[in-house]
């Protein structure tokens, strides 16, 4: 056996990885990107529902907001940054 075959880094394993990456790029990349963007929007709406009264949008009663607060605390800083970010019309086109 050759040294490269022992490590599993032969020609066929490299070819298999290249074909797999090509398949991912052609068939799945757009779907994965779309799913991640949808997840981001859903998390954004979840935090807006919980922390909305901080901005003047009382969506949920305070009791339910306090019950859901532990799930939202890790994402509050990123949410504030995303919510208060200055937007341009090119964000809609390219985002």
LINWONOR-V136042 format. One record per residue. N is the residue number from 1. NEAR is the number of other C-alpha atoms within 12 Angstrom. Layout:
n->[N,N]
near->[NEAR,NEAR]
//
This chain:
n->[1,2,3,4,5,6,7,8,9,10,11,12,13,14,15,16,17,18,19,20,21,22,23,24,25,26,27,28,29,30,31,32,33,34,35,36,37,38,39,40,41,42,43,44,45,46,47,48,49,50,51,52,53,54,55,56,57,58,59,60,61,62,63,64,65,66,67,68,69,70,71,72,73,74,75,76,77,78,79,80,81,82,83,84,85,86,87,88,89,90,91,92,93,94,95]
near->[8,9,9,13,13,10,11,15,15,16,13,13,16,15,13,15,16,14,15,15,15,14,14,16,15,13,14,15,15,14,14,15,16,14,14,14,15,14,14,18,17,15,23,25,21,24,35,29,27,33,35,25,17,17,15,12,15,17,20,22,16,18,12,16,24,18,15,19,22,15,17,25,19,13,23,24,15,17,26,21,13,19,20,11,11,11,14,10,9,9,10,8,8,8,11]
//
